[in-house]
Amino acid sequence: MRKPRDFDAELKALGDKARDLKNRKVQQLGELVIATGADTLTAHELAGALIVLAETKDTRKTEAWARRGAAFFQSRARRHAPASERDAGGAPAQPDSAQPVSGGTGSA
């Protein structure tokens, strides 16, 4: 006979994993705010800017912001890559703690 599954333990493990993922996301967003220099803005200014970004339907603007964000992460990756990787011309991997977001900093 098979051993019965402990659904309560599985649900608790899934809840713990979901909480850890949410905490990591919040930490990464904070790191992104600091890395971009947006931590100099007040909470109201930052929230207002993010609301405008989220509400923007102009695809040209969002694509331009995405390109600028990608360039930001690419330049950070090059800066942190060992000299041998920079000289080889290889594309270094983006750091896990900072994934590009389509609503990066840019002109509105």
C-alpha positions as CSV (number, residue, x, y, z in Angstrom):
1,M,0.0,0.0,0.0
2,R,1.2,3.5,-0.9
3,K,2.1,6.0,1.8
4,P,-0.6,8.7,1.9
5,R,0.4,12.2,0.8
6,D,0.7,14.9,3.4
7,F,-1.3,17.7,1.7
8,D,-0.9,20.1,4.6
9,A,2.9,19.8,4.4
10,E,2.9,20.2,0.6
11,L,0.7,23.3,0.9
12,K,2.9,24.8,3.6
13,A,6.0,24.1,1.4
14,L,4.3,25.8,-1.6
15,G,3.3,28.8,0.6
16,D,6.9,29.1,1.9
17,K,8.2,29.0,-1.7
18,A,5.7,31.6,-2.8
19,R,6.6,33.9,0.1
20,D,10.4,33.5,-0.7
21,L,9.8,34.4,-4.3
22,K,7.8,37.4,-3.4
23,N,10.5,38.6,-1.0
24,R,13.1,38.1,-3.7
25,K,11.1,40.1,-6.1
26,V,10.7,43.0,-3.7
27,Q,14.4,42.9,-2.9
28,Q,15.3,42.9,-6.6
29,L,13.0,45.9,-7.2
30,G,14.6,47.8,-4.4
31,E,18.1,47.0,-5.9
32,L,16.9,48.2,-9.3
33,V,15.6,51.5,-7.8
34,I,19.0,52.0,-6.1
35,A,21.0,50.9,-9.2
36,T,19.2,53.4,-11.5
37,G,19.6,56.2,-9.0
38,A,15.8,56.5,-8.5
39,D,16.3,56.2,-4.8
40,T,16.9,60.0,-4.8
41,L,13.3,60.5,-5.7
42,T,10.6,60.8,-3.0
43,A,8.2,57.9,-2.7
44,H,5.5,60.1,-4.2
45,E,7.6,61.0,-7.2
46,L,8.6,57.5,-7.8
47,A,5.1,56.2,-7.5
48,G,3.8,58.8,-9.8
49,A,6.4,58.0,-12.4
50,L,5.7,54.3,-12.2
51,I,2.0,54.9,-12.6
52,V,2.6,57.0,-15.7
53,L,4.8,54.2,-17.1
54,A,2.3,51.5,-16.3
55,E,-0.6,53.5,-17.9
56,T,1.4,54.4,-21.1
57,K,-0.1,52.7,-24.2
58,D,2.3,54.4,-26.7
59,T,4.3,51.4,-28.0
60,R,7.1,53.7,-29.3
61,K,7.7,55.1,-25.8
62,T,7.6,51.7,-24.2
63,E,10.0,50.2,-26.8
64,A,12.4,53.1,-26.3
65,W,12.3,52.6,-22.6
66,A,12.9,48.9,-23.0
67,R,16.0,49.7,-25.3
68,R,17.3,52.1,-22.7
69,G,16.8,49.6,-19.9
70,A,18.6,46.9,-21.9
71,A,21.5,49.2,-22.6
72,F,21.6,50.0,-18.9
73,F,21.9,46.4,-17.9
74,Q,24.3,45.6,-20.7
75,S,26.7,48.4,-19.6
76,R,26.5,47.2,-16.0
77,A,27.2,43.7,-17.0
78,R,30.3,44.9,-19.0
79,R,31.5,46.9,-16.1
80,H,31.3,43.9,-13.8
81,A,32.6,41.3,-16.2
82,P,36.2,40.1,-15.9
83,A,38.7,41.7,-18.3
84,S,39.0,38.5,-20.2
85,E,35.3,38.4,-21.0
86,R,35.3,42.1,-22.0
87,D,38.2,41.6,-24.4
88,A,36.7,38.4,-25.9
89,G,33.7,40.4,-27.0
90,G,31.4,37.7,-25.5
91,A,28.0,38.8,-24.3
92,P,28.2,38.4,-20.5
93,A,25.1,37.1,-18.8
94,Q,22.9,39.6,-17.0
95,P,23.0,39.4,-13.2
96,D,20.1,37.5,-11.6
97,S,19.4,40.2,-9.1
98,A,18.5,42.8,-11.8
99,Q,16.3,41.8,-14.7
100,P,15.4,44.4,-17.2
101,V,11.9,45.7,-17.0
102,S,10.0,47.3,-19.9
103,G,9.3,50.4,-17.8
104,G,12.9,51.4,-17.3
105,T,13.9,55.0,-16.7
106,G,13.6,57.2,-19.7
107,S,12.1,60.3,-21.1
108,A,8.3,60.4,-20.7
